[in-house]
Amino acid sequence: MEKIELVTGRRKVAKGAAKRLRSEGIVPGVLYGHGVENVPLKIQALRLNRVLSEAGSSQLIHLRIDDSPTTQPVLAREIQRDVLTGEPVHVDFLAVSMTEKITAQVALTLVGEPQPVAQGEGMLLHGASEIEIECLPGDLIPSLEVDISGLDFDTAVYVGDLQVPANITILSDPQEMIAQLSYEQMAVAVEEEEEVLFEEEPTEVEVISKGKPEEEEEEE
């Protein structure tokens, strides 16, 4: 896999400095982690977006600060984004050691299409979309494909069914469901039943309220 490198620079921490950087198309960040000093960083927004789209939060990024001849392997641990634009406004980079295991979230990608779904006879129910793994930084994987083409009615794929390399440990609950095939008509019937119950509920309350005056008349 091609090495992902991100060139950054040190930034000065001062009141209003981060806001000024953002107005210039630069995103503030920080490098932290075991064995390294905290370093305030500044990254060109376009360059950062390109790297984050490729690496996400589960792939190693090799951080080069200023003109350093060496790079620091990191993970983008926390990415703060603008609520309106979705653009990064601050990034925390976690420094990692290539000889120490780390945990990371890995996305699950469903591949294939069960025959009942293709024929319009079944409905695919989605569960977990990512899992937590533990491994050495060099063994990280960007995603994990899950083949669902063989799913049949009332069957499912669970986290415990996943196959990963021996150097990766899955930490997520093995009983967590990833995908399940169910009868479409049954799902529709449940929805219709819920709608009927919702509509009938006010009527039932009205019947109870009408019964009270009748009981009072009998007592009199």
N, C-alpha and C positions, 0 to 999 in steps of 0.2 A: 504494500500500500504506500502511495506517495506521501512523503513527509509534508505536514501542514505547518507552515511557518507564518508568524505574524510579527511584523516589525512595529515596535512601540517606542515611546520615549518617556523619560521621567517628567513629572509635572510638579509644579510648586503648589502647595496647599495654602490657600488664602481665601478670605471672604469674597464671594462672588466670582472666584476664578473658574469654578466648574461651569457656571452659567455662561461665562464669556467663551469658554472652549466650545460649548455646544453651539453657540451662535456662529462659530467659525467652522462648523462641520467636523468637530473633534469630540470624541467620547471619552470622558474620564473613566478610569478604572483603578484597580489595585491588585497587586500581587501579594499573596500571603501563603503561609504554609509552614510545615515543620522543617526546620533547618534553614529557613531563608528569612531575611528581614522584610518587613512590610514596605512595599515600594509603590507610591502613587504613580499611576501611569496615564498617558494620553495616547489615543489611537485614532487615526483617521477613520471617519464613519464608514466610508465606502469600502475601505480595506477590511474593517471589522465585520461588516455585513457579509462580505464575500466569504470570510473565514468561518463565521458562525453558521452560515447556510451549509457549509461543507462538513464542519466538525460537530456542530450542535453542542450538547453537553456531555457526550459519551465518547468523544474521540480526542486523542492527544493533540495539543497545539504546542508547537515549539516557539516559545516567546523569545524574541531578540530585542533587548533594551538598548536604545541608542545604537552605538556602533560596536557593541560587544562582539568579540570573536566567537563566543559560545552562546548557546540557546538554553532556555530553561523549559523542560516539559511541564505543561500545565493542563488543567481542565477548566472550562468555563463553568464555574459552579453556580453563580447567581447572575442572571441577566435581567436588569431592570429595564422595562420598556415604557415608552410614552403611551398613555391610555388611549389617545386618539389616533396616533399614527402607527403605533406598534414598533417604532424605531428604538434601538437600544439607547439608553441615557446613562447607563453605568454598568460596568461588568467587573465581577470579582473573579480573579484567576487563582486557582489552587495549585501551588507547586507540588509536584509529586516526585517520588524517588522511583527509579526504574527497577529497584530491587525490593520494593515494599508493595504488598497487595493493597488495592483500593476497592471501593464499592462504586458502582455506577448504575444508572438506569438505562436500559436498552430497549428501543422500540421494537414491537412485534409487527411483522408485515405478513398479512394473509395472502396466500397465493393459491390459485386454482378456484374452481367453482363446482360445488356439489351438483350432481345431476338433477336431484329434485328441485334445487333452486333454479337451475337453467330451464327446467320445464315448467316453472311457475307453480309447482306443487308444494314446495317447502319454503320455510323462512329461516334465514340465518340470524341467530342471536349472537351479538358481540359481547365479549367480557373484557378481560384485561387487555390493554393495548401496549403495555410495557412490563418488563420484569427487572428486578434488582439482581445484579451479579457481583461476584468478587473475583478479582484476578490481578495479575501484574499489569502495570500500565501498557506494556508492549503487547499484551494479549487482548486488549479491548477490541470489541467488534462494534461496527456502526449500527447494526440492526440484526434481527434474527427472523428468517423466513419460516412461516408455519404453513405447511401444505394441508389444505382443507378439502381438496378435491374428492377425497374418499369418504367424506362424512355421509352418514345415512340417517334416517329418521331416529330421533331419540338417542342419538350418539353425540359425543362432545369431545373436544380437545382440551386437556388441562395442562397446567404448568408442568406437572410431573411427567407429561408425555414428551416434553421438549428434549431434543438431542443437541448437546453443546460439546465443544472440545473438552478434553480431559483437564486442561489447564484453567477451565472456567467453572466456578461454582455458582449455582442458582440459589439465591437467598429467599426468593418469593415463596409463598405458600404453594406447595405442589397440588393442593386441592382446588386452587383458584381456576375458574373456567375461562377459557380464551375464546372459544367459538362452539356453538351448539346448533344443531339442525332440529327444527320443530315443524309440526304441521301448520301450514298457513291458515287453514280453515279453523283450527282450534284456537289460534291466536286471535283471529277475528271474532270468534264466538265469545271469548273472554272479554274482549273490548265491548261487544254489544251488551253482554250481561252487566258489566260495570255501568254502562250508560243507562240501562233500565233501572238498576238499583238507585242510581243518582236521581233519576226522574221520579221514582216512586217514593223516595224518602220524605218529601214535603207532604205527600198525600197521607202517609201513615201518621204523621204528626197531627194532621187535621182531624183524622178519625178519632184519635185519642181525646182531642180537645172537645169533640162533639159528644163524647160519651159521658162526660162529667155532669152536665145539666140533667141528663136522663136519670142518673143514679140519685141525684138530689131530689128529683120529683118523686121517685119511689119512696124515699125516706120520709118525705112529708106526708 
